Amino acid sequence: MSRYVARRLLLIIPILLFVIFIVFIVLNITPGDPAAIILGREATPAARAQLSHELGLDKPVLLRYVLYVRDAFRLDFGKSYRSGQPVFKEILAKFPTTLQLALLSSLLAALIGIPLGILSAVRQYSFLDVSLTVSALFLASIPSFWLGIMLILVFSLGLKLLPSSGIGTLKHFIMPVLTLALPSAAYLSRMTRTMMLETMRMDYIRTARAKGATNARIIWRHALQNALMPVITIIGMTFAGLLGGAMITEIVFGLPGIGNTIVMAIKTKDYPIVMASTLFLATLFMLIMLAVDLIYAFIDPRIKAQFK
């Protein structure tokens, strides 16, 4: 197990180098001059050139990439062009909001999607199954920003029950969490239903029925554990994706999270913030996927044996 974990951790290094390279090149080929954005339109060309030289933007792109990688290995990720603060000081200040949003959304999605998926599989082709299927397809297909706006129109402007933006109380998280959790719950319910139906057709399930096991025992003691294996992966990927993919929701609801910070950094060409945020989120994603694989090993002894 320890060798497997060590190999996975070492594999993170080349992946991060590739991610840095792609993001670095994309940032530099997109139009926009950070010096002009920082100084404003009224700045003289000489002032822009001076600031570009101070920021190192007048060097060749590949050289800047090499220098950035060198500094990153030294844990020096630079300072924000806008605030002048170390980039990870800003990122870590925003991270708790995004983490709380992702955790609550993933938890709610699992609490809704998994039971409904099991119920849908048990009542296959019934009216309940068809209704849940239609609802899941609808929720999975609608854009998150549209769902967020509709929630604001209904619960903030219409019923005046919830705040439309900001942060401070649990009420501020209700609509953002619903916006992210409902589509994820729809996808989880469909995945759970599919895996439950496949598991229920296995030979050991037929054997359990032949021995007189009740439906409840078959579902909860025999089928569910194996059916949830792929679902655990989906939950892990959902949580990891929400850490970096909740930016639209954060913008709609005015939440000061990492997603909102990345969007503002892209608009202002704040390269250090974008690069550090990408590295941070990519590392988190890979660590979460590693944790999912380790959870697999504890659930299924056959997988644990492969790690040795």
N, C-alpha and C positions, 0 to 999 in steps of 0.2 A: 504493500500500500504506500509506504513512504517513498519508494522509488518511482511509483506512478505519479505521485504528487510532485516530486522533484522534477520529473520530466515535463509535466504540464506547466510548472512555474517557469522552467527554462524556455519553454516554447513561447511564452509571453513576450520575450525580448525581441525576436525577429518579427513577430506580428506587430508589435508597437513601432518598430523601425519602419515597417511598410506603411502603417497608418500615418505616422508622422510625415513620411515622404509624400503620400497622396494628398493629405490636407495641406501641406506646405506648398506644393505645386499649384493646387487649386486656388489657394488664397492669393498667390502671386500672379496668376494669369487672369484673374478677374479684374475688371476695371476699377479704378479708384486709387487715390494716393493718400496714404495715412497722414502724411505731413500736411497736405492741403486740407484734409478733414479736421485735423487738430487745430491748425492755425486759422482756418476760415478762408473764405473767398477773397478777402481783402489783403491777405498776406502777399508779400512780394516773392518773386521767384527765388531771390537770394535767400530769403528767410526759409522758404520751403526746402531749398537745397541744403542749407545748414542743418535743419532739423532731420532731414533724411540721412545726412552724414552722421549725426549724433545717434540716431536709432540704428545705424548700420544698414539702412535700406538701399544704399548706393552700391553695395557689394553684389557680385553675381549670386544668382539664386542657389546654385548647388553649393557654393561656399558657405552661404548663410545656413543652408540645411546641415552641413557638416558641423558648423560651429554650434548650431542649436542642439544637435545630438550630443556633442561633446559636453555642453553645459548641462544638458538634461541628465547625463550620467553622473554629473557632479551635484545633482538635485538643485540646480539653478535654472529656473524656468522663466526668468525675466520679470519685468514689471509692466503693469498695464500702461498703455500709451495715454489713456484718459486720466486715470487717477494717480499714476506714479507709484501705486502700492504693489507689493509682491503679488503675483497672480493667484497663488494658492491661498493667500489671505482672503481675497475676494471670493474665490470659488468655495472655500470651506465655510464662509459666512452665509452663502446661499444654499449650500447643500442640505442642511436640515429641513428646509421647506420642501425641496424636491423629494428627499428621502421619505418624509412623512406622507406626502401625496402618493408616492409610489407604493409604500407599504399598505396604506389604507385601501388604495384602489385594488391592489393585488389580492388582499385579504377578502374584500367584499366580492370581487369577481369569483374567487374560489368558493366562498360561502353560498353564492347564488348559482354559479354555473355547474358545479359538481353535483349537488343534490338534484337539480333539474335534469341534468344529463342522465343520472341514474333512474329517476322517475320516468323519463321519456323512454329509456331502454326497456324498463320493466313493462310499461304500457305501450309497447310497440304497435304502431298503426292505429292507435285509438285517437279519439278526438283530442285528448290532452296532448298526445305526441305530436299531432299535426299542428295544434295551436302553438306549442313550444317551438316547433321547427320554423313556423312562419315568423314568430316573434324574434327568434334568434337570427334568422336571415335578415330581417329588417334592421335590427340593432347592429349587426356586424357590417352592414353595407352603408350606413349613414356616416358622414364625416363627423369627426369629433367636434370641430368648431361649430358646425350647425347644431349639434345636440346641445353644446354649451350655451349657444345663443338662445335656443328655445327654452332651456331651463331658466335662463335669466329673465326672459320675457314672461314666463309663467310664474315663477316663484319670487322674483324680485320686483318686477314692474307691475305684474298683475296682482298676485296675492300678498305681496310685500312681507313675505315670511323670512326670506334669507337675504343677506347682503350680496350685492352683485360683484364686488371686487374687494381686494385687500386681504389682509391676514391679521389675526389677533385672537380669534375665538374658534371653537370647533365648528360653528355655523359657517364660517368662511370656507371650510373644506368640504362641506356637504355636496354642493353642486359640482365643483371640480372632480371630486372623487366619483360621483355618479357618472360624469362625462367620460371618465377613463374606464370605470369598472364595468358599465353596462355592455359596451361592445366586447370587452375581454370576456365577460361572463357568457355572452352568447357563443363566442368561439369555444370556450371551455365546455359548455354544455353539449355542443355538437361533437367535440372530440371525446368527451366522456361517454356519450351515447354510443358512438361508433365502437369504442374499445370495449364497452360493456357487452354489446351485441356479439362482437367477435369472441370475447372470453366465454360467454354463455354457450357457445357452440363447441367448446373444447370437450375432449373426451373425459377429462376428470370431472367436469360439471355433470355429464351424463352419468358417470359412476356415482357421484354423490346423490343424484336424484334416485338412481336405482337402489341405493342403500336406504332410502327413505328420509333423506335430509329435507328439511322444510325450505321453502323459497327464501325466507329471510336469512337462514343460515347459509344457504348457497350464495346469496348475494353478498352478505357482509363478511363471511369467513373465507369464502373460496374465490369468488369472482372479482370482488372489488380491489383486492391487493394487487393482482396482476393487471387489471384494467387501468389502474391509476399510474402505472409506470410511465407511459408517454405523457400523461396529464401533468405529472410532476415537472417534466421538461418544459411543457408549455407554460406552467406557472412561473418557473424560473426565468424563461425567456421573456415572459410578460413583465415580470418585475424589473429585469435588467433593461428591457426596452423602455419602460416607463421612466427610468432614471434619466435617460437621454432623449426620449421621444415625447415628453410631456410639454414641450416648449409652446405648442399652439394653445394648449389648455391654460398654461401659465399666462400667456399673453391675453387670452380672452378674459380671464378672471383677475388679471393684475397681480399675480402671485410673484413675489421676488425670489424665484428659484434659479437653478442653473440654466434651464431652458431659456428663460427670459434674458439672462445674462449673455448667453451665447448669441442670441438674435441681435441684441444691442451691440455686441462686440463685432459681429459680422457687418452690421450697418456702418460702424465707425472704423472698420478695418483695424481693429485692435488685435493684431496677430498674436501676441503672447497669451491673451485670454482665450482666444479660440483654440490655439494649440494645446494649452494646458488643460482646458476643459475636455478636449477630445482625448488626450492621453488619460485623463482621470476616468472618464466614462468608459473608454475601451478597456482599461485595466479592471474596472469594476465588473464589466460584462463578463470578461474571461474568468474572473475569480468566482462569480456567481455560477457560471456554467460548471466550473470545477466542483463547487459545492453541491450542485445537482447530481453530478456523477458520483460523488461520495455518498450522497443520500441513497442513490441507487444501490450502492454496495451494501448498505445496511438493510435495505428492504429485501434484496434478492441475493442470497448467498452464492448463487451461480456467478453473478457479476463480481462479487468480492473475490472469488477464487481466481478470476482472470487478472486481477490487479497484482497478484503475488508474483 
